[in-house]
């Protein structure tokens, strides 16, 4: 029944060691989002895909990259994690039309990243 | 300017009582949607309720209702008959039709239900 799946749920990496977080969905939604959420803060949008179109937020560090090889999968690559990158990373999906204000986001359970 | 403002960092409510979580928003787009999400300590964001800018009636979903006051640009969440399981963070979010796929989130309200 799982709709948005994130693996792993918990990830520990070392300072500077590249890490990849994955997200998959069974909803066939064309929009996929990656958010970073630090403790007691709102989710911060890093980037999103509309189909294959990649949309990067202006303040997303270059250290963060993303890949979407097909509709179902999306990856977040952190090339050189710093201590400040420790956070919960949330993947979300949504179906669109662009002209509609509805269509909520469906979130995965998140990956909690620890940087040592 | 903040798109979404939640002014209550923390709220307490007695079990079985009703509670209102405040949310105000800022937009010049006539077409937008307002969303409330619940985030338990496990971390997953759970969609609760939606209100469209053109909806004539306030949205309701079970024990959740949205007090939508368009002229005041507020979209407060009302939880009736609070349960212990309602203890969580609650986020208000908005999506404007003009800006496409982006959602704007407030800073959240931490709700604690007291037995």
Contacts between the chains, C-beta under 8 A, distances in Angstrom:
chain1	res1	chain2	res2	distance
A	31	B	101	5.3
A	33	B	101	7.7
A	33	B	103	7.8
A	40	B	108	7.6
A	40	B	110	7.8
A	41	B	107	6.9
A	41	B	108	7.7
A	42	B	91	6.4
A	42	B	105	4.1
A	42	B	106	6.2
A	42	B	107	5.1
A	42	B	108	5.9
A	43	B	45	7.4
A	43	B	91	7.5
A	43	B	105	5.5
A	45	B	102	6.5
A	45	B	103	7.2
A	48	B	101	5.6
A	48	B	102	7.5
A	50	B	100	7.4
A	50	B	101	5.8
A	55	B	101	7.2
A	88	B	43	5.4
A	90	B	43	7.7
A	90	B	45	6.5
A	92	B	45	7.4
A	94	B	101	7.1
A	96	B	101	6.6
A	98	B	97	7.7
A	98	B	100	5.5
A	98	B	101	7.4
A	99	B	97	6.0
A	100	B	97	7.0
A	101	B	31	5.4
A	101	B	32	5.2
A	101	B	33	3.5
A	101	B	52	5.7
A	101	B	53	6.6
A	101	B	95	5.7
A	101	B	96	7.2
A	101	B	97	4.9
A	102	B	33	5.5
A	102	B	50	6.3
A	102	B	52	6.2
A	104	B	35	5.7
A	104	B	47	4.6
A	104	B	50	6.0
A	105	B	35	7.8
A	105	B	45	7.7
A	105	B	47	7.3
A	105	B	103	6.3
A	106	B	47	7.2
A	107	B	37	7.7
A	107	B	44	6.0
A	107	B	45	3.9
A	107	B	46	7.6
A	107	B	47	7.9
A	108	B	44	7.3
A	109	B	42	7.2
A	109	B	43	6.4
A	109	B	44	4.6
A	110	B	43	4.3
A	110	B	44	6.3
A	112	B	43	6.9
